[in-house]
C-alpha cells in the first residue's frame, strides 16, 4: 500500500461523526510470504581479510577524526587566549594612559601658583605672621606588653609637675 492509499484508508477513522473502518475490510499488506525453502544454504560473505582491512580502515578513520577534533580544539583555545591577551594589553595601555593623566593632574594641582589662585578665588589670604608651637613631651607610657599604662602615665604627670 503506498503512502497516498494509506492516508485515504485511515482518514475516515479520524473524522468526527464517522465510524472507524473495519479491520477485515482493509486491503492486504505491502508484502507477501512465499512458502518454500531456499535452495542453496551457502551465504555469500566477504573473506576475513577484506573484513579485517575494512576494520583497520575504520579504526584509522576514527583516529584521524579524533586528531582533527583535538587540532580544532587547540586552535580554538589558542585563538581564545590570543584574544584574551589582546584585551589584557588594551587594558594595560588604558591604565598607563590613565596613570599618566593622573600624574599631570596631580602636578598641576600641587603647583604653588595654582594653589594661591584657587585660595584667592575662595577668599583666602596669606597669613600676616606665623608662630611655632612647641609641645611638651608625651606623658603616655606603655607597659611591658606594649599596652597603654594608666598608672605609668599618672606617675609621669606627677614627676613633671
N, C-alpha and C positions, 0 to 999 in steps of 0.2 A: 504494500500500500504506500503510495507516495505521500508527500507532505500535504498536498492540497486535499487529497481524499481523506486523510486522517483528520484534517481540520474540519472538513464538512461533516464527517461522521460524528465528531464529538460536539459540534456546535449545538445541536438541538438539546442535548443534555444540560446545557448551561443557560438556556433561555428561560426566562420566568414564564410560568404557566404551561410548560411542556413537560412531558414525562421523559425519563431517561431512556435511551434506546435499549432494546432487548439485546442481551449478550449473544444469544444464539443467532440473531439475525445479522450480526456483523459478518463481513466477508472474511475469508481466510487470511492468515498472516503473510508476511513477505517471503517466507522460506518454506520449503517442504523437505520432509525427510524421505530419502530414498532407501528402501530396505536393501540389505545385502552387505557384503564384506569387501574389503579392499583385497585386490588380488595379490599385490606384492607387499610383503611385510617389511621390506627394506625401506628405510627412510634415508633420503639423500642428505648427508650432512657435509659440512666442510671439514677438511683434515685438521687435526690437532695443531699442526704447525701454523696454519693460517689463523686459527683462533688465538694461538699464542702471540703471533705477530700483531694481531688486532688488539690484544690486551696491552702489549707493550706500547703500541701507538697511542692508545687511550691514556695510559699512565704518563707517557711523555707529554701528551697534550695537557693533562691536568697539572703537571709540574710547571710547564711553560705558562699556563694560565695563572697559577699561583705566583710565579715570579713576576709576571706582568702586574698583578694586583699589588704586590709588595712595591714594585717600582712606582706605580701610580701613587700609592700611599706615601712613599718617601718624597716624591716630587711635590705632593700637596703639602706635606709637612715643611719642606724647605721653602716653598712659596709663602706659607703662613708665617714662618719665622723671619723671612726677609721683610714681609710687610710689617711685622711687629717691630723689627729693628729700625725700619724707616720711620715708624710712628714715634719710637723712642728717641731717635736722633732729632726729629722735629720738635719734640717736647723739650729736649735738652737745649736746642738752639733758642727756643722761645724763652726758656728760663734764663739763659745767659743774656739775652736781649733785655728781658725784664730787669735782671740784676744790674746791668749797666745803666738802664734808665733810672733805677733807684739810686745808684751812686751819683749820677748827675744831679738828681733832685736833692739828695742829701747835701751835696757840696754847695748847691745854690741856696738851700735853706739855712745852712750853717755859716754862710758868709756874713761877716760883721756889718757890712754896709746894708745888706738886706734886712738884718735884724733891726738896725737903727731905723730904717724907713718904716718897717712894719710897726715898731714900737711907737714911732711918732704918729702914724695913722691911727693908732689906738688911743692916743692922748697921753702917752708916757713920755717922761723927760729923764735925762741922766741925773744922777744924784748930785747934790751940791757938795757934800763931803762924805767920806767913808770912815768907818771905825772898825777896829779889830776887837773881837770879844774873846778873851781867854777864859776857858772853862777850867774849873778845878779838876783834880784827879777824880776818877770814878771811885765811889765808896762801896760799890757792889763787889762782894767776894764770892769765891766758889769753894765748895768743899772738896774732899779728896776724890769724889766720884765725878766731879765736873758739874754738879748741880749748884744752883744759887743757894747761898747760905745766909739766912736772915740774921742769925746770931753773929756771924762774922761781919756782916755789913753794919750792924749796930755797934760792934766794937770799933770798927774803922771810923764811924761817925764820932764816937766818944773820944777817940785818940786825936782827931782833927780839932775838935773844938773845945 
